[in-house]
Amino acid sequence: MHYPFDFAVLFFAGIFSFVWVVGATLNQNRKLDSTTIFLITISGYRLCFEAAYFSGLINKFPIAFGIAVPCLYAIGPAIYLYLFNFYTVGNHRYRIYIHFIPFVFSLLPVIFWLKLNSSAQLQLIANLFTLEPLLRDRIDWGFMSWVIGPKLLILFYSNLSAFLIFKELRSFSKRINDELKIYLYLLLAFLHIMILADIIGYILSSLELIRISAMSHSISVVAIYLFGKYQPNAILEYEISIQKSRYEKSKLNQLDVDKIIQNMEIFMKDEHFYADEDLRIADLAESCGISIHQLSEILNRNLKMSFTDYVNMHRIAAAKDMIIHEPDRTILSIAIAVGYNSKSAFNRSFKKIVNLTPSEYKKQTSSN
């Protein structure tokens, strides 16, 4: 079986996904979160796997077919994990791992697959696309169920994610523009068509439906990238809208917010969390025993500032103290000591908060 055009499109989209991930990882200004990177990577993995099949390469290495299947079982839970980062309540992030149980069980058939010789593996693969449903035996049906399992999980978690999104639409639909709403609806509809075509294609042994699904996957990857490229703030707007909606249904009612703020100050001032240039909101939230969402709400609602502003406030306060009490220390040395990786970034933050550059502040304090 050899489809040169299908191979070219699928291979291009697969490599495109990997390049996208590398570029986004190296982009210091707009880094993608780890879940999104995983989704794009596994998407590229699936596209390259499909390209290998339609090119006929899978006939030379049929063992790769069975080894690749379990990896796809992680896509559905990863979709949910992306939204879970916004919807999690309390310190219950461990619950997300329950959703990866199907992935663990999907590894068991690999043992059976590895015991088969190449001829038997090729026969099972061929039966997926050529054998009429009524002619399949239990092994064929079991193999097909294992193969379409990831598609069913993606369908389930996509609907679960859509439920979470549309549940919130009443609360934040006025905050997002119509273009983003249309994009969300079309993306969900397109995903359903793509997955259903794939599932039905395997059940009915319709190679054409499977090809349509694979090509649709390629188109969707490029379309999502282009949307993010030309509407760079769209997804951020969506994420902010969700969080604003959740703020309206505050999850802080059962928390001692004053005590948490006190602990935050201890971590920042006494334990010098600010000195870590790689400090993330997740690190401080974990230390306080609350979720990222709850910490973000405390910062925005109670302290009226973002996490970045909060960290910079403590960094500059420490820097001012060093300038006064360690007059022989250089500005660059102080900048690094309080968590900045460059003098220019330190100068910008210092100027923004103090309304003076570090050098001007040093000169002013020394004259006094």
N, C-alpha and C positions, 0 to 999 in steps of 0.2 A: 504494500500500500504506500503510495507516494503522491503527495499533493504539494508541489513546489510553491504555489502561491500561498497556501495556508501556512506552510512552513516559514516562508519569508515574513509574513505579517506577524505570526505568533512569536517568532524568534526576535524580530525587531521590538515588539512590545515588551517581551521579557527582558531584553538587554536594556531597553528604555527605563524599565522599572528599577533595575539595579543602579543605573547611572543617576536616576532621580534620588535614590536613597543616599548614594555617596555625596552628591551635590548638596542635599539638604543637611546631611551630617556635618559637612565642612562649613556650611553657611553659619557664621557666628551670629548674624543679625536675626535670623529666623529659623531656629532649629526645630525640627519635628520631634514630638515626644516619642518614646520608645515603642509604644503600642502602634502608632501610625507607621513607624519605620518597619516594624514587624509585618504589618498588613501589606505594605507595598512590596517588601522583600518576598513574602510567601506568595504574593500575587505574581511577581516576576518568575518565581520558582515554578508555579503551576503553568505559566505561559510557555516557559522553556521546555517543561515536561511534555506539554501538548505538541509543541513544535517538533520534539524528538519523535513523538508518535506519528504525526502526519508526514514526517520526512522518511519514515521507515527505519530509523535508527533503533527504535525499540525492538525491532525484530532481531537485531544483533545482540542487544543486551536486555532481554526480557526481564531479567531479575530486577532491573531498575524500576519497572512498573510497580511491582509490589512494595518495594522499599519507599517509593514516593508517596503512596496513598496515605499512610498515617500522618504525614506532615500536614496534609490538607484538612485533617480533623481539627486543627488548631485555629483555622480561619474564623469559624463561627463564634467561638468563645472570645477571640481577640476583638471582634466587632463589638461585642457586648462590653468587653473590658474597656474599650475606648470611652463608651458612655458611662461606665461604672465610675470612672475617674471624676465625673461631675455629679453623679447621683448618689454616691456612697454616703452613708449616714453613720457617724460614730467611727470607732476604731475597729471596723469589721472587714477590712480588705482581704483577710484570709478567705472569706467566703467565695471570692471569685475563683479560687482554685478548684472548687467543686465542679465548675463548668468544664474543666479540662479532663474530667474522668473518662469521657468517651475517647479522648485522644490516647489515654493510657491503655484502654481496652483494645483500641484499634491496632496496637502493636502486636497483640497475640497472634493474629492470622499471619503475620510476617514469618513466624516460626514455621508454620505449615508451608508457606510460599518458598522459603529457602530450601526446604527438603525436596521440592519438585525439581525435576531436570528441565532443561531449556525447552524441550519439545512439549512437555505438559504445561509449562507456563505460557508458551505461545498459543497453545490450543485454548486455554482459558481466556486469554486476551481476545483471540479470534471469535470465540463464542459470544463475547459481549456484543459484537457488532454484526454478526452473521446469523446466529442461531435464533430461530423463531421462539417466542416465549413459551409455547406449548411443548417445545422439544427440549427445554432445559431440564436438567436433573437437579438434585438438591445441591450438589457442589457448584453448579453454574449459578443457581439462584443465590447461594451463600456468597459466592465471589462477587456477583453483581451488587448484592446488598452492601458488602464491604466497600465497594467502589463508589456507590452513590450516597453512602453514609455522610461524607463531608458536605455534599450538596444539600441534604436534608437539614443538617445542622446550620448551614449558612442561611437557609430559608427560615428556619425557626428563630435564629438569633436576629436576623434582619427584621422579622415581624415584631419580635420582642423589643428591639431597639426603636422601631417605628412607633410602637405603642407608647414607649417612654417619651419620645419626641412629641407625638401628637397630643399626649396627655398634657404636655406643657404649653402647647400652641395657644390655648386660650389665655394663658398668663403672659406670654411674651411675643405673640404674633405681631403685635403692634410695634414691637421694637426692631424687627428685622424687615428688610426691604422685600418687595414682591419678587425681585429677581432671585433672591436666595430661597424663598419659599418654593418657587417653580423648580429650582434646581433640586431641592430636597425631594419633592414629589416625583420628578422625572427620574432621579437616581434610584429611588425605591422601586418604581415601576419597571425600570430597565433591569434592575437586579432580579426581580421576580421573573421576568420573561427569560432572562439568560439562564437562571438556575432551573426553572421548570422545563425549558427546552433540553437542558442537559439530562435531567432526571428521566423525562419521557423518552429521550433518545436512547438511553441505556435500557430502559424497560422494554421498548418496542424494537430494539436493535436497529434504530434509525441513525445511520452515520451522518446523514444530512443535518438532523437536528443537533447532533453533537458538534458538528462543524460550525453551525450557526451560533451556538453557545460560545464556542472557543473564539470565534471572530468578534462576537459581541464583547467578550472579556477584553480583547485587545483594544477595541474602540473605547471602552469605558475607562481604561487606564489613562490613555492619552487625553480623553475628554476631561477627566478629573484634574489632571495636571494643568491643562490649559485654563480651566476655570480658576484654579488656585493662582495661576500666573497672572491672569488679567483681572481677577478679583481677589487680590491678596488679603484683604481684610474681611472677606465674606465668612470664612470658617471661624475666624477669631470673633467676628460679630455674633455668630451663632453660639459659640461657647460662652461669651459674655452674657448673651441673652438668657441662656439656660441658668447661669449662675445668679443673675438678677432675679429670675423667677423663683429660684430656690431661696433667695434671701427673704422674699415675701412670705415664705413658709418656713420661717426660721427654725433651724435645728439646734439652737443654742439654749432653748428653754430649760433643759435639764442640766446645763453645764454651769459651773461657777466661773463666769467669764472674768470677774475681777482676779480670781486666783490664777487663771490661765495667763492673763496679761502680766501678773506678777512673776509667774514662772518664765514667761518670755523674756522679761527684763533681766532675770537672773542668768538665763542662758546667754543672752547677748552681752551683758555687762561683766558678770563675774566669770563666766566660762568662755568669753570672747568668741562666740559663734561668728561674729561679724568678720573675724580675721581670716575665715575660710573663703577664698575667692570663688570656690565652686559651691557655696552654700545655696541650697534650694529650699523652696517653701515646704517640700516634702520632708526635708531633714528636721526643720523646726517643728512641723506638725507632729512628726513621730515622737520627738523628744517631749512634746507637751501632751502626748497621748490622745490626740484628736485627729480628725481627718483633714485633708488639704482644704476641702470645701469649708469646714468649720473655721479653720484658721483664716482663710481668705475673708470669710464673713466678719470675723472679729476685727481684722485689720481695716476693712472697708467701712463697717458700720460703727464700730466703737472708737477706732483710732483715726478714722477718716484718711487713710493712706494705703498705698499699695505695698506689697511685700518688698519691692525694690526700694521704695522710698523709706520704708522702715529700717531696712538694713543700712542704707546710705546714711540715715540719720545717726545711727550708732557708730558707723565708721568715721564720720566726720567729727562727732563728739570726741571719739578717742584720738583722732588726729590733732584736734585742737589742744587736747591735754598734752600730747607728746610735743607739740611745737612750743608750748609754754615751759614744760618741765625738762625737756631734752633739747635745748637750743642748739647744740652742736650737731644734731642729727640732720641729715639731708632730707629734702622734700621727697625724693624718690624712695628713700629708705622708709620713711613714714608711710608713704602710699602703699608700699608692699606689705608693711607690718599690719595695716588695718584692712587688708583684703583686696586691694586693687592690683590689677596686673599690668597697669600702665600709668605713667605720670599724667598723661592727657586726660584719661578717664577720671582720675583723682581730682585734677584741677577743675573739670567741669562740675563734678558733684559738689566740691567745696565752694565754688563760686555760686552755685545755685542755692545752697543752704545758708552760707555765711555772707554772701554778697561781696566777698573779697576773694582774691586768689590766695593760695597758701603762702606765697611769698609776701604778699601785701599784709596778710594777717600776722605773719611772723615779724615783719618789720614794725607793725603797729604795736604788738605786744611787747617787743623788746624795748621800744622807746618809752613805754609806760613803766 
